[in-house]
Amino acid sequence: MRAEKVFAGMTVLWMVFLGVAGCAGTSPTADPAAAAPVSTPADPAAASRPVAAMVQVSAAPVAVAGAPPTSAIATAPVEAPSDYFIGPQDLLKVEVFGVESLNRSVRVNSRGQISLPLVGLVQAAGRTGEQLAADIATRLAKDYLQNPQVTIFIEEFTSQRATVVGSVKSPGVYPLKGRTTLLQVVAGAGGTTNVATGTAMVLRSEPDGMRKMRQYDLEAIRDGKAPDPEVLGEDVVHVETSGFKATAKEIMEFVLPFWLIAP
């Protein structure tokens, strides 16, 4: 009897699926064509390096309400990305080898500057860690130290962030550590869920102040049929949800169990 009951339940469930599919088939589908690749900002001219300068980054997650667990964000120290540009509110740790009194953590102010002993205000925003380290070392060598070695650690990435929402397993706000692509951002958010459509929309502020939406086909990118675009700071990435898949999932989770246990 129970086998007959399960068979009957599956038959009804299949009929419901067909009805949902018929309704879904009448709705328009989004154009899966990917937008043109996004151009990256030009790398500013590298600062002169008359003295030794070193840079390393220690990744630390941004504390954001509702953000995913820190395990989803890289926490192990990594080499400073050569294409990451420091921005306002980034927390930097400056170390001068052999001179502990000059070591300190400083946050980049709204004007993009940091204040250090002996050298005063230094422009940090818009520079890579290597360029900033070279500039500080040059200033110290001019009047105070012989061949100083400066190390820059980026303790908090707060200026370059992207928001990931929609059908991903861990939606939230994520720091961008250097050049980051769309697939990397989605993977950092735990990947797509089983109700995702395979289409991602990227909302971005343009230089003219307007916000424009770009559409990308994640399946085509994964298969190498379309380029993996770069995600920029303050982008909002939305992975679309399939209405049909979401409805089918609800039926599987709620309707079928009640049918099977009914007397």
Residue pairs with C-beta under 8 A, 6 or more apart in sequence:
5 260
6 260
9 256
9 259
9 260
12 259
13 251
13 252
13 255
13 256
13 259
16 251
16 255
17 248
17 251
20 244
20 247
20 248
20 251
21 244
24 243
24 244
27 243
30 197
30 199
30 215
30 240
31 215
32 198
32 199
32 215
32 217
32 219
32 220
33 215
33 217
34 215
34 216
34 217
34 220
34 221
34 226
34 227
34 229
35 202
35 214
35 215
35 216
35 229
37 227
37 229
37 230
38 204
38 214
38 229
38 230
38 232
40 83
40 179
40 230
41 85
43 83
43 128
44 85
44 126
44 127
44 131
46 130
46 131
47 127
47 131
47 134
47 135
47 138
48 134
48 138
49 134
49 137
49 138
50 138
50 141
51 134
51 137
51 138
51 141
51 147
51 148
51 149
52 137
52 147
52 148
52 149
53 130
53 133
53 134
53 136
53 137
53 149
53 150
54 133
54 149
54 150
54 151
55 80
55 128
55 129
55 130
55 132
55 133
55 151
55 152
56 77
56 79
56 80
56 129
56 151
56 152
56 153
57 77
57 78
57 79
57 80
57 81
57 84
57 129
57 152
57 153
57 154
57 177
58 77
58 93
58 153
58 154
58 155
59 73
59 74
59 75
59 76
59 77
59 78
59 154
59 157
59 175
59 177
60 75
60 91
60 155
60 156
60 157
61 67
61 70
61 73
61 75
61 175
62 156
62 157
62 158
62 161
62 173
62 174
62 175
64 172
64 173
66 172
67 172
67 173
67 174
68 170
68 171
68 172
68 189
68 190
69 170
72 170
72 174
72 188
72 189
72 190
73 174
73 175
73 188
74 177
78 177
80 128
80 129
80 130
80 152
80 154
81 128
81 177
81 178
81 179
82 128
82 130
82 178
83 128
83 178
83 179
84 128
84 129
84 154
84 157
84 160
84 176
84 177
84 178
84 179
85 125
85 126
85 127
85 128
85 160
86 92
86 108
86 112
86 124
86 125
86 126
86 127
86 128
86 129
86 132
86 154
86 159
87 108
87 112
87 125
87 126
87 158
87 159
87 160
87 233
88 108
88 109
88 110
88 111
88 112
88 125
88 159
89 107
89 108
89 110
89 158
89 159
90 107
90 108
90 124
90 154
90 156
90 157
90 158
90 159
91 105
91 106
91 107
91 108
91 154
91 155
91 156
91 158
92 105
92 106
92 107
92 108
92 114
92 124
92 129
92 132
92 152
92 153
92 154
92 155
93 103
93 104
93 105
93 106
93 152
93 153
93 154
93 155
94 102
94 103
94 104
94 105
94 106
94 114
94 116
94 136
94 150
94 151
94 152
94 153
95 102
95 103
95 150
95 151
95 152
95 153
96 102
96 103
96 140
96 145
96 148
96 149
96 150
96 151
97 148
97 149
97 150
97 151
98 149
99 145
99 148
101 117
102 116
102 117
102 118
102 140
104 116
104 117
105 155
106 114
106 115
106 116
107 114
108 114
108 124
108 125
108 159
111 125
112 123
112 124
112 125
112 126
113 121
113 122
113 123
113 124
113 125
114 121
114 122
114 124
115 121
115 122
116 122
116 136
118 139
118 140
118 143
118 144
119 136
119 139
119 140
122 132
122 135
122 136
122 139
123 135
124 132
125 159
127 135
129 152
129 154
130 152
132 152
133 150
133 151
133 152
134 150
136 150
136 152
137 148
137 149
137 150
140 148
140 150
141 147
141 148
156 175
157 175
157 176
157 177
158 175
159 233
160 175
160 176
160 177
160 233
161 173
161 174
161 175
161 176
161 233
161 234
162 173
162 174
162 176
162 180
162 185
162 231
162 232
162 233
162 234
162 235
162 236
162 237
163 172
163 173
163 174
163 235
163 236
163 237
164 171
164 172
164 173
164 174
164 185
164 186
164 188
164 189
164 237
164 239
165 171
165 236
165 237
165 238
165 239
166 196
166 200
166 237
166 238
166 239
166 240
166 241
167 192
167 193
167 195
167 196
167 197
167 239
167 240
167 241
167 242
168 186
168 189
168 190
168 191
168 192
168 193
168 196
168 239
169 189
169 190
169 191
169 192
169 193
170 189
170 190
171 189
172 189
174 185
174 188
174 189
176 185
176 231
176 232
176 233
179 230
180 230
180 231
181 228
181 229
181 230
181 231
182 200
182 202
182 216
182 218
182 221
182 228
182 229
182 230
182 231
182 237
183 218
183 221
183 222
183 228
184 228
184 231
185 231
185 237
186 192
186 200
186 218
186 237
186 239
192 198
192 218
192 239
194 245
194 249
195 241
195 242
195 245
195 246
195 249
196 218
196 239
196 240
196 241
196 242
196 245
197 239
197 240
197 241
197 242
197 245
198 217
198 218
198 219
199 215
199 216
199 217
199 218
199 239
199 240
200 215
200 216
200 218
200 237
200 238
200 239
200 240
201 213
201 214
201 215
201 216
201 237
201 238
201 240
202 213
202 214
202 215
202 216
202 229
202 231
202 235
202 236
202 237
202 238
203 211
203 212
203 213
203 235
203 236
203 238
204 211
204 212
204 214
204 232
204 234
204 235
204 236
205 211
205 234
206 212
214 229
216 226
216 229
217 226
218 239
220 226
221 227
221 228
231 237
